[in-house]
Amino acid sequence: MPWEKTFDIDDAVDKALNVFWSKGYQATSLADLLSATGIAKGSFYNAFGSKKELFTKSLLKYDFYNRKSMLDQLAALENPVKAINTLFDGLIMQSLQDKEKKGCMIVNIAVDLQHHDPDTVKTVKKGMKEFEDFFVDQIKLGQENGSIRPQIKTKEAAKGLMTLVVGLRVLARGVYTKSDLQAIKSQALVLIQ
């Protein structure tokens, strides 16, 4: 008789995502995943194959819903200064509401990249590059419409903004206060105005 799943795969991925996000890949055990998802060991392997495959599904889902869709919404504003301002406001708000101080899953992995496999490294680097490309596009648009000074070096400013995003996400995990995070945002706006 073929294996028949008795659980919702998307729900299981969401639950596993939260475990990986809280604990990181290395510290997450199979027992943690089975407990969080409520799936039996045999069903787990039938559905996901391995911890690594479930981690990859979780990471891709996180990346899509927490980075890609957010940047798409901001780009749709067609107002680069507002988009960048809104981005930093959103990151600060997320950070302050994050009671577990989990930070950003992508940034957390990037900080510990040497301990991950080539597929995960590729996914994280792609996500970071696309984030930086968002800043490049916004700066160029702002220069075209006059809201951002034309003499700003686009790629350098985008790298600076990306550095501020990463710094904010790391420091918001418990080191910096709201006013400290607001100061990071202020520096981001200085880079483009």
Phi, psi and omega in degrees: 000130181291155179293137180235123182283144181239026181214163180273119183299315181299319178296318179296319178296318178301316181293319178294320179305315181296325178291311179299320181295318181287317189256340187087162184296309186299319185279349179276123180263165175300321178300321177300315183291318179296319179294314182293321185271339183073021182261141175287155184305313180298317178294323178302309182293324177295321183280320189242343179084311183196167174302318182298316180295321178293321177300315180298315177300317181296315181297315180295321178294314178302312182300317182295311186277337185252349178236298187299310182294325178296314181293324177298317179296319180292319178298327180293344177295333182055030176221095189301320180294317178296320181298314181291319177299314180296321178302307181295321176301317180296318179295320178295315180298314178302316182296318181288331179275348183280087184296331180276352181057046180282336182072212180254127182301319180295314179295318179302317179292319181300323180294333184242031190300326183297344180262012182243159182284165183303325179294318178293318178302315180298316180298315182292316179297320178297315179298317179295319179296316179296326176295313178297321177299325175302314179296318177303311181298318181293320179295315178299315178299317179296324177291324178292321183265001175086005181274347177231135184304136182291336182280353178293133177281112190305304185293321179294317179295321178297319178295321177297317178296319179296320178298320179293322176298311181297315179300316179299314183295324179285311184290334179289350181285006174147348184272320186256149177269177179303315182294326176295318179293324176296326178294323176297315178301318180301319179293325177298316181291328176298323181298332185251356182243000000 
